[in-house]
Amino acid sequence: MPSVAAHHPFSWRSIILPAYLPTLLFSLGEGALVPVIPVVATDRGASLALAGLIAAMLMVGNLVGDLPAGWLVARIGERAAMIAASALASAGTLLALVVPTTTALAIGVFLLGLATAVFGLARHAFLTSYVPPRVRARALSTLAGVFRGGWAIGPFAAAAIIAWTGSATAVFWVLVAACAAVVAVLLVLPDPERVFGAAARARAEVAAGPAAGTDGSVADRARADAAGGIRHTIVAYRAVLARVGTGVGLLAALRASRTVIIPLWAVSLGMRPDAAALVIGIAAAVDFTLFYVSGHVMDRHGRLWSAIPGLVGLSVGHLVLAVTHDVPGAIAWFTGITMLLGVANGLSSGVILTLGADLAPSAHPAPFLGAFRTIADAGGAAAPLAIAGLTSALSLMAAAAAMGVVGLIGAGMLWRWIPRYVPRSPRHPSPEPPPEPDAAWTPTADT
């Protein structure tokens, strides 16, 4: 089945503003707000445990919102969904700002998580539909890089606002302003769904063939079919979701584990906070610089060449970390392993987005992407809980070792199943294209 992208010429310049600028603005606002959530929570009387729970509501909202996001994007389209997500994020932020209680803060952060799920899936679905397979990985890795860039810039904006006003709650207005800018950009720019063919009309043409025409009734029917198909999509694609989906869920778990274990390890080693922050910051910069390299490797050599080195590197880093806590030069080991984890994470940048796009049905990808992203986000949400439990029951070293083993299991799963479900490279297409949601999934021959 031809993709929607095949019907429309592609240029990088044409997607910079509609695809990447709103993403940068939204992630910048979110990146500014997230670091101050625990500070605001403790200022309102929350304990450290409660402050951590309130901060975790962002991931909970993201996880809960993935499947409804697939329905919403399929129902109303990408641009309308992003506008709705920006409005929801602003509403949650204003609620937390106007009502100075920990309950209002928790609800606001949860609503921000829901909005993040909708916004992220809308961009993912748009690029899945529009970008041709030969550059898909680079486009989606760049999307991941833009998200990371916004999250990297946001804390600096927050620091400047706090230094200027002396109030952490003033940072909330950064997200409100960023969401307003997102809406303005989306309303001023031409609707990318109409311009680039990611709207229901183009999807209906692909799904129904040229005889279906391009009238609005066909578009409406296609949207209705997509909107009602989430449960059916999960059933029809249960094999690939269980196999590749579980593998990427374990990758997401390793990524989340890295962000939790590294700061805890620095504390357990007695490192000065400024030294630990410097090491973590340099590793984050290394991670960010590799996003385009990851996409180029995936487009040229196949998805395995990003997924496996990234996941094995994250696993080895956790395992080595587990056995170097009490050795001479433990801080030097910690520094080197932190850099290794940054490189490994950067090398796998965009691979989850790209695999989701590869596997999604071309006619209306949003329901499948919602299910796929739910599995990945579940892995990311479970990892911190697993680390907390293992650290409490055994030790931080045991938690790191366990996560390393989990990562190797994930690498084995992806090594086994990616070649079966995803072509090695866009230049070497799979002998059998993925079926539409109303067909049973039949794995292709290994390539």
C-alpha positions in Angstrom: 0.0 0.0 0.0 1.5 3.4 -0.9 1.9 5.8 1.9 0.3 9.2 2.1 3.8 10.8 1.7 4.1 9.2 -1.7 1.4 11.6 -3.0 3.2 14.7 -1.9 6.6 16.2 -2.6 8.9 16.5 0.4 11.3 19.1 1.5 12.9 19.7 4.9 12.2 23.4 4.7 8.5 22.7 4.4 8.2 20.9 7.8 10.5 23.1 10.0 7.8 25.6 10.9 4.7 23.5 11.1 6.3 20.4 12.7 9.2 21.6 14.7 8.5 25.1 15.9 5.4 24.3 17.9 7.2 21.3 19.4 10.1 23.5 20.5 7.8 26.1 22.1 5.7 23.5 23.9 8.7 21.5 25.2 10.5 24.7 26.2 7.6 25.7 28.4 7.3 22.2 29.9 11.0 22.0 30.4 10.9 25.3 32.4 8.0 24.2 34.6 9.0 20.6 35.5 12.1 21.4 37.6 10.2 23.8 39.8 7.2 21.4 40.6 8.9 19.8 43.6 10.0 23.3 44.9 6.5 24.7 44.6 5.0 21.5 46.2 7.3 21.8 49.2 6.6 25.5 49.5 2.9 24.5 49.8 3.6 22.2 52.7 4.2 18.9 50.9 6.7 16.4 52.2 9.5 15.2 50.0 7.7 12.0 49.3 4.5 13.9 48.4 6.5 16.3 46.2 7.9 13.4 44.3 4.5 11.9 43.8 3.2 15.3 42.5 6.0 15.5 40.1 5.4 11.9 38.9 1.8 12.9 38.0 3.3 14.2 34.7 4.2 10.7 33.7 1.0 9.3 35.0 -1.0 11.8 32.9 1.1 11.1 29.9 0.5 7.3 30.2 -3.2 7.7 30.8 -3.5 10.1 27.9 -1.8 8.0 25.2 -4.8 5.9 24.1 -7.4 8.8 24.2 -4.8 10.9 22.3 -4.9 8.3 19.5 -8.7 8.6 19.4 -8.7 12.4 19.5 -6.1 12.9 16.8 -7.9 10.5 14.5 -11.1 12.2 15.2 -10.3 16.0 14.9 -6.9 16.0 13.1 -3.4 17.0 14.2 -3.6 20.8 14.3 -6.9 20.9 16.2 -5.5 18.3 18.6 -2.4 20.4 19.3 -4.5 23.5 19.9 -6.7 21.5 22.3 -3.5 20.2 24.0 -2.1 23.7 24.4 -5.4 24.9 25.9 -5.5 21.9 28.3 -1.9 22.5 29.4 -2.6 26.2 30.0 -5.8 25.4 32.0 -3.9 22.9 34.2 -1.1 25.4 34.8 -3.4 28.2 35.6 -5.4 26.0 38.0 -2.1 25.2 39.9 -1.2 28.8 39.9 -4.5 30.3 41.0 -5.4 27.7 43.7 -2.3 27.5 46.0 -2.8 23.9 47.3 -0.9 20.7 46.7 -4.1 19.1 45.4 -4.5 21.7 42.7 -0.9 21.4 41.8 -1.2 17.6 41.4 -4.3 18.0 39.2 -2.6 20.7 37.1 0.5 18.5 36.6 -1.7 15.5 35.6 -3.5 17.7 33.1 -0.2 18.8 31.7 0.7 15.1 31.3 -2.5 14.5 29.4 -1.8 17.5 27.1 1.8 16.2 26.5 0.4 12.9 25.3 -2.0 14.5 22.8 0.6 17.0 21.6 3.4 14.4 21.1 1.1 12.0 19.3 -0.2 14.6 17.0 3.3 15.5 15.8 4.2 11.8 15.6 1.1 11.1 13.5 1.8 14.0 11.2 5.4 13.1 10.4 4.4 9.4 10.0 1.9 10.4 7.3 3.9 13.0 5.5 7.6 12.1 5.6 8.6 9.5 3.1 10.3 6.4 4.4 13.7 7.2 3.0 14.1 10.1 5.5 11.6 9.1 8.1 14.2 8.2 10.8 16.0 11.5 10.4 12.7 13.5 10.6 11.6 11.7 13.7 15.0 11.7 15.4 15.0 15.5 14.7 11.6 15.7 16.4 13.1 13.9 19.4 16.0 16.2 19.4 13.7 19.3 19.3 11.9 17.9 22.3 15.2 17.4 24.1 16.4 20.9 23.1 13.3 22.5 24.5 13.7 20.6 27.8 17.4 21.7 27.9 16.6 25.4 27.3 13.6 25.5 29.6 15.5 25.2 33.0 17.7 28.1 32.0 14.5 30.2 31.3 13.2 29.1 34.7 16.4 30.1 36.5 16.3 33.5 34.9 12.6 34.1 35.9 13.3 33.0 39.5 16.3 35.2 39.7 14.3 38.2 38.3 11.1 37.7 40.4 12.3 35.7 43.4 9.3 33.3 43.0 9.2 29.8 41.6 5.5 30.1 40.8 6.3 32.8 38.3 7.8 30.1 36.1 4.2 28.8 35.5 3.7 31.8 33.2 6.5 30.5 31.0 4.4 27.5 30.0 1.2 29.6 29.6 3.1 32.0 27.3 4.6 29.0 25.4 1.2 27.5 24.9 -0.2 30.8 23.7 2.7 31.0 21.2 2.0 27.5 20.0 -1.6 28.4 19.3 -0.6 31.6 17.5 1.9 29.7 15.3 -0.7 27.0 14.5 -3.4 29.6 13.6 -1.1 31.8 11.5 0.6 29.1 9.5 -1.4 27.1 6.9 -2.9 23.9 8.2 -0.2 21.3 7.5 -2.9 18.6 7.1 -4.2 20.4 4.1 -0.9 21.5 2.7 1.0 18.2 3.1 -1.8 15.7 2.7 -1.8 14.3 6.3 -5.5 15.2 6.6 -8.3 12.7 6.3 -8.8 13.5 2.6 -5.4 12.2 1.7 -5.7 9.3 4.0 -9.0 8.4 2.5 -7.6 8.5 -1.0 -4.8 6.1 0.1 -7.2 3.8 2.0 -10.0 3.7 -0.5 -8.1 4.2 -3.8 -8.6 6.8 -6.5 -12.2 5.8 -7.1 -13.2 7.1 -3.7 -12.7 10.7 -4.8 -11.7 13.6 -2.6 -15.0 14.9 -1.4 -15.6 15.8 2.2 -17.9 12.9 2.9 -15.1 10.4 2.2 -12.8 12.4 4.5 -15.4 12.4 7.2 -16.0 8.6 6.8 -12.2 8.0 7.1 -12.0 10.0 10.2 -14.9 8.2 11.7 -13.4 4.8 11.0 -10.1 5.9 12.5 -11.7 7.4 15.6 -13.6 4.2 16.4 -10.7 1.8 15.7 -8.5 2.0 18.8 -9.8 -1.2 20.4 -9.9 -3.0 17.0 -6.4 -1.8 16.2 -5.0 -3.2 19.5 -6.6 -6.6 18.8 -5.5 -6.7 15.1 -1.9 -5.7 16.0 -1.6 -7.6 19.2 1.3 -9.7 18.0 3.6 -6.8 16.9 2.6 -4.7 20.0 3.5 -7.6 22.3 6.8 -8.3 20.5 8.3 -5.0 19.2 6.2 -3.0 21.6 7.5 -4.8 24.7 11.1 -4.3 23.4 10.7 -0.6 23.1 9.0 -0.5 26.5 12.2 -2.0 27.9 14.2 0.6 26.1 12.1 3.3 27.6 12.6 1.7 31.0 16.4 1.9 30.6 16.1 5.5 29.5 14.0 6.4 32.6 16.3 4.4 34.8 19.3 6.4 33.7 17.7 9.6 34.7 16.9 8.3 38.2 20.0 6.2 39.0 22.7 8.7 37.9 21.7 11.5 40.4 21.2 8.8 43.2 24.6 7.4 42.4 26.2 10.8 42.7 24.6 11.3 46.1 25.7 7.8 47.3 29.3 8.6 46.3 29.2 11.9 48.2 29.9 14.0 45.1 29.5 17.8 45.5 26.2 18.9 43.9 27.9 21.3 41.5 30.4 18.5 40.3 27.5 16.1 39.8 25.5 18.6 37.9 28.4 19.4 35.6 28.9 15.7 34.8 25.2 15.1 34.2 25.0 18.3 32.1 27.9 17.3 29.8 26.4 13.9 29.3 23.1 15.5 28.4 24.8 17.7 25.9 26.5 14.7 24.3 23.2 12.9 24.2 21.5 15.9 22.5 24.2 16.3 19.8 23.7 12.7 18.5 20.0 12.9 17.5 20.7 13.5 13.8 23.4 10.8 13.7 20.9 8.3 15.0 18.4 9.2 12.3 21.0 9.1 9.6 22.2 5.6 10.7 18.6 4.3 10.8 17.8 5.6 7.4 21.0 4.3 5.8 21.5 1.0 7.6 18.2 0.1 9.3 16.6 0.5 12.6 18.6 -2.2 14.4 21.8 -0.2 14.0 20.4 2.4 16.3 18.2 0.3 18.6 20.7 -2.4 19.5 23.9 -0.3 20.1 21.8 2.2 22.2 20.1 -0.5 24.3 23.2 -2.6 24.8 25.2 0.5 25.7 22.6 1.5 28.3 22.6 -2.0 29.7 26.4 -2.3 29.9 26.5 1.1 31.6 24.1 0.0 34.3 25.9 -3.3 34.8 29.4 -1.7 35.1 27.9 1.0 37.4 26.7 -1.8 39.7 30.2 -3.2 40.3 32.2 0.0 40.6 30.5 1.7 43.5 33.1 0.8 46.1 36.3 0.4 43.9 39.1 2.9 44.0 38.4 5.8 41.6 34.7 5.3 41.9 34.0 8.9 40.9 36.1 8.6 37.8 34.2 5.4 36.9 30.9 7.2 37.5 32.0 10.0 35.2 33.0 7.7 32.4 29.8 5.6 32.7 27.6 8.6 32.8 29.2 9.7 29.5 28.7 6.2 28.1 25.0 6.3 29.0 24.7 9.7 27.3 26.2 8.4 24.1 24.1 5.2 24.2 20.9 7.3 24.7 21.8 9.7 21.9 22.5 6.8 19.5 19.0 5.5 20.1 17.4 8.9 19.7 14.1 8.7 17.8 14.1 5.0 17.4 10.8 4.5 19.3 9.1 7.2 17.2 10.6 5.7 14.0 9.6 2.1 14.8 6.0 3.3 15.6 5.9 5.1 12.3 7.2 2.1 10.4 4.6 -0.2 11.9 1.6 2.0 11.9 -1.0 1.6 9.1 -0.5 4.4 6.6 -4.2 5.3 6.2 -4.8 6.5 9.8 -1.8 5.8 12.1 -3.0 7.6 15.2 -4.8 4.7 17.0 -1.9 2.4 16.5 0.6 5.0 17.6 -1.5 5.6 20.7 -1.3 1.9 21.7 2.4 1.8 20.8 3.3 4.9 22.8 1.3 3.6 25.8 3.5 0.5 26.0 6.7 2.7 25.8 5.4 5.1 28.4 4.4 2.2 30.7 8.0 1.0 30.6 9.3 4.5 31.4 6.8 4.9 34.3 7.6 1.4 35.8 11.3 1.8 35.9 11.5 4.5 38.7 9.1 2.4 40.8 11.2 -0.7 40.2 14.4 1.1 41.2 12.8 2.5 44.4 11.6 -1.0 45.4 14.9 -2.8 44.7 16.9 -0.1 46.4 14.7 -0.3 49.5 14.7 -4.1 49.6 18.3 -4.7 48.5 20.6 -1.9 47.4 21.1 0.7 44.7 23.8 -1.5 43.1 21.3 -4.4 42.9 18.8 -2.0 41.2 21.4 -1.0 38.6 22.3 -4.6 37.9 18.7 -5.6 37.5 18.0 -2.8 35.1 21.1 -3.8 33.1 19.7 -7.4 32.7 16.3 -6.0 31.7 18.0 -4.0 29.0 19.8 -7.0 27.6 16.5 -8.9 27.4 15.0 -5.9 25.5 18.0 -5.9 23.1 17.4 -9.6 22.5 13.7 -9.0 21.7 14.4 -6.2 19.3 17.2 -8.1 17.6 14.7 -11.0 17.1 11.6 -9.0 16.0 12.7 -5.8 14.2 14.0 -7.7 11.2 10.7 -9.6 11.0 8.3 -6.6 11.2 10.4 -3.7 9.8 12.4 -3.7 6.6 16.2 -3.4 7.0 16.2 -0.1 5.2 13.8 2.0 3.2 16.0 1.1 0.1 15.2 -2.6 0.7 11.5 -2.9 1.3 9.9 -5.7 3.1 8.4 -8.4 0.8 5.0 -8.0 2.5 3.7 -4.5 3.6 2.1 -4.2 7.0 -1.7 -4.9 6.8 -4.5 -2.5 7.6 -6.1 -2.8 11.1 -8.9 -5.0 9.9 -6.5 -7.7 8.8 -4.7 -10.2 11.0 -1.0 -9.5 11.3 1.2 -11.9 9.4 4.9 -11.5 10.1 7.1 -11.1 7.1 10.0 -13.3 6.4 13.2 -12.3 8.2 15.2 -9.8 6.2 
